[in-house]
Amino acid sequence: MQISELINLQKMTTHSVVDLRSDTVSQPTDKMRARMAAAVVGDDVYGEDPTVNELEARTAAIFGKEAGLFVPSGTMGNLLAIMVHCHRRGTEALVGDLSHIFLYEQGGASHLAGVQLATLKNEQDGTFSLQDLRRRIRHEDCHEPITSLVVVEQTHNICGGKVVPLAFLDELAALVRQPGVGTGNARIALHMDGARVFNAATALGVGVERICRDFDSVSICLSKGLSAPVGSVLVGSKAFITEAHRLRKALGGGMRQVGVLAAAGLVALDEVVPLLSKDHERTKKIAQAIYGLNSPNITVDLESVQSNILLVEITQPKLKASEFTTRLSIVDAGEVEAGVTDKNGAEIVVKACARDWVFARLVLYHQVDDEQVDLAIKKLKYVIGQYDKQWPRT
């Protein structure tokens, strides 16, 4: 390593970093690490890993379903659900146009499962028009694919962590279960991409079993806000999970002595789920700080902050969200003089997420404590203040 690289590395270590890019950067807790080290394991492909079996059974019970399946990722969980529910060739699944399944899972439904995805316009609250849904359900016509599945995302990521209302879920279930809805005798299944469904339950003050009551399957992520290092659990009926287990092997998801990972999921259910309300409170605190600046360039919709995701809206047309997040990640010469440091005088770096969006996304999780929230607010206020000097309100 060259001297210049050593100097740069030393400079980097003086920064106090608040990483709000995603709750996927959360770290396993000390109890998780201890439980993982002591986990009793077996061959899960044979169904002989007792720790995996415990996680699957416990998660299924929490969600009011018959069985569960531990999978490496939420993407695999969603794909397996599509493959099981849309097992017949020439089928179609209806999903939101801003859903993770449609935008960020590489079109696996089509190129791996052979299933056509049709999109419904997502509203700002994560729902979609049920009237539009009813019109989009296929008829008994040999020219058309067979509508086999409808998917809901809960909470809704790109809509800013919105909690899809219970009333919408109830109406959706009633619609697809009406006699005569669908193609012939083919029943339309409901799947929930519940990557952050525990956040939804926390926000609504109800159990996850109520949210998922009418859904045939749910994929639950353990490695986002729940802080486990790897994995999701797919839950549903025994027949559904039996078929999903078989298909998991075809997708390369047979993980053998995987109890060392499932152990962290068990701790997450006990230790982290009860603390999710703190993530929501801290997210709201950052939102209130930005809103209170009354900036003409950067703002938030305070009333729409419902869980652990905050969308920071860029209202200045000359500023891109990616430029804003880049600025948050660097330190300029005046920040130390302005007191934009931690209690030890270290400079503050905030990591945030931006793609081709008109907003930047901040996501909170277990390790982002009150001190880190205060540091993030300090940095955000300073950077937004710079933009407000450059583009003052007219």
C-alpha positions as a printed NumPy array, in Angstrom:
array([[  0.   ,   0.   ,   0.   ],
       [  1.368,   3.428,  -0.974],
       [  1.808,   6.277,   1.51 ],
       [ -0.946,   8.321,  -0.153],
       [ -3.347,   5.39 ,   0.237],
       [ -2.445,   5.087,   3.912],
       [ -3.118,   8.785,   4.429],
       [ -6.503,   8.497,   2.697],
       [ -7.367,   5.447,   4.798],
       [ -6.434,   7.32 ,   7.965],
       [ -8.645,  10.209,   6.915],
       [-11.539,   7.839,   6.273],
       [-11.277,   6.368,   9.765],
       [-11.771,   9.834,  11.298],
       [-15.258,  10.056,   9.797],
       [-18.382,   9.231,  11.75 ],
       [-20.466,   7.326,   9.188],
       [-24.267,   7.09 ,   9.343],
       [-25.308,   4.531,   6.75 ],
       [-28.943,   5.044,   5.732],
       [-28.779,   3.502,   2.252],
       [-30.975,   0.551,   3.225],
       [-31.956,  -1.631,   6.163],
       [-30.127,  -4.413,   4.317],
       [-26.879,  -2.992,   5.764],
       [-28.058,  -3.827,   9.279],
       [-25.701,  -5.987,  11.326],
       [-26.481,  -9.166,  13.303],
       [-26.749,  -8.509,  17.03 ],
       [-24.465, -10.031,  19.662],
       [-27.205, -12.479,  20.64 ],
       [-27.583, -13.513,  17.014],
       [-23.872, -14.206,  16.705],
       [-23.887, -16.262,  19.899],
       [-26.956, -18.252,  18.848],
       [-25.442, -18.863,  15.406],
       [-22.221, -20.18 ,  16.925],
       [-24.13 , -22.594,  19.156],
       [-26.791, -23.654,  16.625],
       [-27.671, -27.338,  16.37 ],
       [-27.654, -28.21 ,  12.674],
       [-28.503, -30.984,  10.244],
       [-29.084, -31.416,   6.524],
       [-31.968, -29.096,   5.7  ],
       [-32.521, -30.58 ,   2.252],
       [-33.483, -33.764,   4.088],
       [-35.541, -31.681,   6.53 ],
       [-33.167, -32.626,   9.363],
       [-31.906, -29.245,  10.56 ],
       [-33.709, -28.667,  13.882],
       [-32.933, -24.945,  13.987],
       [-34.322, -24.392,  10.499],
       [-37.374, -26.494,  11.348],
       [-37.956, -24.377,  14.448],
       [-37.69 , -21.115,  12.497],
       [-40.04 , -22.342,   9.772],
       [-42.65 , -23.662,  12.195],
       [-42.516, -20.619,  14.428],
       [-42.766, -18.128,  11.569],
       [-45.694, -20.023,  10.048],
       [-47.499, -19.992,  13.405],
       [-46.927, -16.251,  13.859],
       [-48.492, -15.636,  10.443],
       [-51.355, -18.072,  10.96 ],
       [-50.188, -20.365,   8.151],
       [-49.637, -24.119,   8.089],
       [-45.983, -24.3  ,   7.096],
       [-42.859, -22.316,   6.259],
       [-39.733, -22.576,   4.111],
       [-36.383, -20.909,   4.804],
       [-34.882, -19.445,   1.615],
       [-31.706, -17.446,   0.905],
       [-33.476, -14.25 ,  -0.163],
       [-36.78 , -12.467,  -0.549],
       [-36.305, -12.534,  -4.302],
       [-36.232, -16.339,  -4.208],
       [-39.243, -16.389,  -1.889],
       [-41.264, -14.247,  -4.285],
       [-40.15 , -16.272,  -7.304],
       [-41.094, -19.555,  -5.627],
       [-44.539, -18.161,  -4.81 ],
       [-45.03 , -17.179,  -8.449],
       [-43.849, -20.586,  -9.645],
       [-46.2  , -22.477,  -7.33 ],
       [-49.27 , -20.322,  -7.85 ],
       [-48.7  , -19.954, -11.61 ],
       [-47.72 , -23.557, -12.268],
       [-49.647, -23.824, -15.531],
       [-48.077, -22.563, -18.756],
       [-49.638, -19.399, -20.161],
       [-50.4  , -17.779, -16.806],
       [-50.215, -14.167, -15.704],
       [-49.588, -12.446, -12.393],
       [-50.832,  -8.919, -11.633],
       [-48.385,  -6.71 ,  -9.721],
       [-47.911,  -3.013,  -8.977],
       [-45.856,  -1.022, -11.464],
       [-43.642,   0.211,  -8.602],
       [-43.364,  -3.179,  -6.935],
       [-40.026,  -4.75 ,  -6.085],
       [-41.021,  -7.89 ,  -8.002],
       [-41.509,  -5.875, -11.178],
       [-38.633,  -3.402, -10.86 ],
       [-35.813,  -5.103,  -9.001],
       [-35.97 ,  -8.876,  -9.35 ],
       [-34.524,  -9.154, -12.876],
       [-37.795, -10.253, -14.433],
       [-37.329, -13.689, -12.907],
       [-41.023, -14.413, -13.236],
       [-40.662, -14.399, -17.008],
       [-37.207, -15.781, -17.737],
       [-37.114, -18.378, -14.943],
       [-40.769, -19.183, -14.242],
       [-42.266, -18.494, -17.672],
       [-44.94 , -16.279, -16.13 ],
       [-46.124, -13.003, -17.631],
       [-46.249, -10.026, -15.277],
       [-48.93 ,  -7.417, -15.927],
       [-48.727,  -4.163, -14.   ],
       [-51.277,  -2.038, -12.189],
       [-50.506,   1.608, -11.44 ],
       [-49.434,   1.957,  -7.841],
       [-51.019,   4.847,  -5.971],
       [-48.946,   6.916,  -3.547],
       [-50.148,   4.795,  -0.621],
       [-48.915,   1.555,  -2.204],
       [-52.359,   0.371,  -3.276],
       [-53.765,   0.104,  -6.796],
       [-57.223,   0.596,  -8.207],
       [-59.433,  -2.402,  -7.527],
       [-61.663,  -1.336, -10.406],
       [-58.649,  -1.457, -12.68 ],
       [-57.712,  -4.828, -11.224],
       [-61.178,  -6.211, -11.947],
       [-60.934,  -5.033, -15.556],
       [-57.484,  -6.584, -15.942],
       [-58.5  , -10.046, -14.753],
       [-58.685, -12.24 , -17.847],
       [-61.836, -13.835, -19.212],
       [-62.534, -17.288, -20.598],
       [-60.873, -16.558, -23.922],
       [-58.372, -18.775, -25.697],
       [-56.495, -15.692, -26.904],
       [-55.582, -14.546, -23.372],
       [-53.297, -15.793, -20.605],
       [-54.842, -17.083, -17.396],
       [-54.879, -14.676, -14.438],
       [-53.492, -16.827, -11.625],
       [-52.022, -14.455,  -9.039],
       [-52.221, -10.959,  -7.559],
       [-49.282,  -9.629,  -5.53 ],
       [-49.251,  -6.878,  -2.88 ],
       [-46.074,  -5.362,  -1.369],
       [-46.221,  -4.582,   2.367],
       [-44.787,  -2.128,   3.357],
       [-44.292,  -0.54 ,  -0.037],
       [-40.673,   0.382,  -0.629],
       [-40.75 ,   2.792,  -3.591],
       [-43.878,   4.454,  -2.228],
       [-41.836,   5.415,   0.834],
       [-42.492,   2.602,   3.275],
       [-46.243,   3.084,   3.014],
       [-48.416,   0.692,   5.008],
       [-51.037,  -0.776,   2.697],
       [-54.348,  -0.35 ,   4.606],
       [-56.242,  -3.306,   6.007],
       [-59.449,  -2.114,   4.332],
       [-57.765,  -2.361,   0.916],
       [-56.478,  -5.853,   1.658],
       [-59.952,  -6.963,   2.748],
       [-61.58 ,  -5.525,  -0.371],
       [-58.948,  -7.112,  -2.588],
       [-59.515, -10.539,  -1.07 ],
       [-63.279, -10.196,  -1.419],
       [-62.919,  -9.214,  -5.079],
       [-60.74 , -12.125,  -6.211],
       [-62.853, -14.629,  -4.271],
       [-66.119, -13.56 ,  -5.899],
       [-67.855, -16.322,  -7.895],
       [-67.161, -15.976, -11.589],
       [-63.983, -13.913, -11.176],
       [-61.139, -15.492, -13.102],
       [-60.732, -17.911, -15.954],
       [-63.006, -20.931, -15.733],
       [-62.441, -22.809, -12.479],
       [-58.939, -21.385, -11.999],
       [-58.682, -19.763,  -8.571],
       [-56.768, -16.495,  -8.324],
       [-54.174, -16.688,  -5.548],
       [-52.941, -13.803,  -3.386],
       [-49.262, -13.417,  -2.492],
       [-47.778, -10.776,  -0.218],
       [-44.231,  -9.584,  -0.695],
       [-43.899,  -8.964,   3.018],
       [-40.23 ,  -8.008,   3.093],
       [-41.103,  -5.405,   5.744],
       [-44.462,  -6.745,   6.909],
       [-43.41 ,  -6.571,  10.573],
       [-42.946,  -2.821,  10.078],
       [-46.512,  -2.678,   8.753],
       [-47.816,  -4.577,  11.779],
       [-45.94 ,  -2.221,  14.098],
       [-47.377,   0.852,  12.372],
       [-50.932,  -0.533,  12.368],
       [-50.761,  -1.918,  15.893],
       [-52.015,  -5.349,  14.786],
       [-50.466,  -8.776,  14.417],
       [-48.974,  -9.902,  11.132],
       [-51.516, -12.733,  11.003],
       [-54.291, -10.144,  10.627],
       [-52.502,  -8.375,   7.784],
       [-51.89 , -11.656,   5.945],
       [-55.148, -13.365,   6.89 ],
       [-56.524, -13.677,   3.367],
       [-53.235, -14.259,   1.551],
       [-52.262, -17.683,   0.276],
       [-48.559, -17.018,   0.742],
       [-46.235, -14.449,   2.3  ],
       [-42.499, -13.891,   1.888],
       [-40.911, -12.392,   5.02 ],
       [-37.392, -10.943,   4.978],
       [-35.173, -11.486,   8.015],
       [-32.146,  -9.557,   6.744],
       [-33.566,  -6.053,   6.409],
       [-34.899,  -4.283,   9.492],
       [-34.809,  -7.529,  11.5  ],
       [-30.971,  -7.47 ,  11.342],
       [-30.344, -11.145,  10.518],
       [-27.431, -11.634,   8.102],
       [-29.21 , -13.795,   5.518],
       [-32.58 , -15.191,   4.587],
       [-36.328, -14.999,   4.225],
       [-39.155, -17.316,   5.188],
       [-41.945, -18.196,   2.776],
       [-45.181, -19.281,   4.481],
       [-48.428, -20.804,   3.244],
       [-50.364, -24.058,   3.268],
       [-48.631, -27.422,   3.652],
       [-49.338, -28.264,   0.027],
       [-47.949, -24.906,  -1.134],
       [-44.75 , -25.28 ,   0.926],
       [-44.243, -28.861,  -0.24 ],
       [-44.158, -27.704,  -3.835],
       [-42.052, -24.627,  -2.97 ],
       [-39.541, -26.9  ,  -1.21 ],
       [-39.166, -28.96 ,  -4.375],
       [-38.738, -25.904,  -6.579],
       [-36.268, -24.321,  -4.151],
       [-33.88 , -27.169,  -4.955],
       [-34.157, -26.4  ,  -8.674],
       [-33.255, -22.754,  -8.001],
       [-30.154, -23.719,  -6.033],
       [-31.698, -22.9  ,  -2.678],
       [-30.917, -26.183,  -0.899],
       [-28.543, -24.96 ,   1.81 ],
       [-27.735, -28.083,   3.901],
       [-26.484, -27.21 ,   7.448],
       [-28.103, -23.803,   7.373],
       [-29.225, -23.693,  10.992],
       [-26.277, -21.386,  11.633],
       [-28.216, -18.771,   9.637],
       [-31.721, -19.702,  10.75 ],
       [-30.611, -19.204,  14.369],
       [-30.257, -15.467,  13.726],
       [-33.823, -15.391,  12.417],
       [-35.134, -16.856,  15.665],
       [-33.353, -14.149,  17.645],
       [-34.737, -11.514,  15.276],
       [-38.303, -12.564,  16.054],
       [-37.657, -12.264,  19.794],
       [-35.212,  -9.395,  20.04 ],
       [-35.611,  -7.052,  17.076],
       [-39.297,  -7.154,  16.096],
       [-40.354,  -5.553,  19.428],
       [-37.963,  -2.642,  18.739],
       [-39.202,  -1.688,  15.261],
       [-41.297,   1.162,  16.648],
       [-38.037,   2.879,  17.624],
       [-36.925,   2.798,  13.971],
       [-40.215,   4.438,  13.006],
       [-39.85 ,   7.144,  15.667],
       [-36.311,   7.952,  14.566],
       [-37.352,   8.106,  10.918],
       [-40.063,  10.576,  11.869],
       [-37.542,  12.65 ,  13.806],
       [-35.33 ,  13.066,  10.736],
       [-38.384,  13.879,   8.617],
       [-39.498,  16.56 ,  11.077],
       [-36.016,  18.113,  11.085],
       [-35.96 ,  18.385,   7.282],
       [-39.543,  19.644,   7.14 ],
       [-38.76 ,  22.27 ,   9.769],
       [-36.096,  23.831,   7.547],
       [-38.828,  25.027,   5.159],
       [-36.338,  24.636,   2.325],
       [-37.398,  25.682,  -1.203],
       [-35.135,  22.96 ,  -2.624],
       [-35.463,  19.838,  -0.482],
       [-38.425,  18.72 ,   1.569],
       [-40.457,  15.775,   2.85 ],
       [-44.137,  14.931,   3.02 ],
       [-44.344,  14.661,   6.788],
       [-47.785,  13.091,   6.895],
       [-46.729,  10.245,   4.613],
       [-43.912,   8.966,   6.852],
       [-45.333,   5.733,   8.23 ],
       [-42.487,   3.333,   8.904],
       [-38.684,   3.164,   8.615],
       [-38.345,   4.57 ,   5.071],
       [-38.097,   8.296,   4.357],
       [-38.255,   9.778,   0.874],
       [-36.506,  13.143,   0.7  ],
       [-38.027,  15.058,  -2.189],
       [-35.746,  17.119,  -4.436],
       [-37.855,  20.089,  -5.563],
       [-34.971,  22.061,  -7.125],
       [-34.919,  21.165, -10.871],
       [-31.186,  21.93 , -11.117],
       [-30.341,  19.377,  -8.432],
       [-30.377,  15.623,  -8.97 ],
       [-31.037,  13.193,  -6.141],
       [-27.755,  11.433,  -6.907],
       [-25.887,  14.741,  -6.525],
       [-27.572,  15.312,  -3.169],
       [-26.598,  11.879,  -1.848],
       [-23.05 ,  12.295,  -3.123],
       [-22.781,  15.602,  -1.256],
       [-23.964,  13.94 ,   1.947],
       [-21.185,  11.375,   1.612],
       [-18.31 ,  13.871,   1.43 ],
       [-16.944,  16.526,   3.776],
       [-16.068,  20.059,   2.704],
       [-13.574,  22.378,   4.285],
       [-16.098,  24.406,   6.251],
       [-17.914,  21.628,   8.062],
       [-15.537,  21.226,  10.998],
       [-15.462,  24.993,  11.529],
       [-19.282,  24.989,  11.434],
       [-19.402,  22.277,  14.089],
       [-20.707,  19.548,  11.783],
       [-18.887,  16.839,  13.75 ],
       [-19.589,  14.162,  16.303],
       [-18.804,  14.534,  20.016],
       [-15.172,  13.575,  19.362],
       [-14.724,  16.093,  16.571],
       [-14.919,  13.548,  13.752],
       [-16.459,  14.661,  10.482],
       [-19.876,  13.271,   9.542],
       [-20.611,  11.198,   6.467],
       [-24.202,  10.223,   5.663],
       [-24.82 ,   7.47 ,   3.127],
       [-28.177,   7.605,   1.357],
       [-29.715,   5.95 ,  -1.697],
       [-30.661,   7.524,  -5.024],
       [-31.196,   5.993,  -8.441],
       [-32.976,   7.787, -11.266],
       [-35.522,   9.036,  -8.743],
       [-36.716,  12.544,  -7.934],
       [-36.082,  11.712,  -4.306],
       [-33.358,  10.371,  -2.061],
       [-34.204,   7.457,   0.21 ],
       [-33.18 ,   7.123,   3.843],
       [-33.863,   3.849,   5.66 ],
       [-33.436,   3.253,   9.38 ],
       [-32.772,   0.003,  11.219],
       [-31.707,  -1.512,  14.521],
       [-28.168,  -0.098,  14.694],
       [-29.122,   3.49 ,  13.851],
       [-29.5  ,   4.838,  17.377],
       [-30.451,   8.274,  18.713],
       [-26.869,   9.541,  18.521],
       [-26.558,   8.572,  14.854],
       [-29.911,  10.167,  14.099],
       [-28.694,  13.439,  15.611],
       [-25.517,  13.259,  13.517],
       [-27.539,  12.647,  10.354],
       [-29.785,  15.608,  11.133],
       [-26.759,  17.834,  11.74 ],
       [-25.289,  16.889,   8.363],
       [-28.609,  17.188,   6.513],
       [-29.269,  20.643,   7.924],
       [-25.829,  21.858,   6.881],
       [-25.995,  20.466,   3.341],
       [-29.57 ,  21.617,   2.722],
       [-28.569,  25.023,   4.083],
       [-25.827,  25.207,   1.468],
       [-28.323,  24.495,  -1.297],
       [-30.701,  27.111,   0.096],
       [-27.94 ,  29.713,  -0.103],
       [-27.248,  28.712,  -3.699],
       [-30.917,  28.717,  -4.656],
       [-32.766,  30.964,  -2.181],
       [-36.517,  31.221,  -2.092],
       [-37.718,  33.851,  -4.536]])
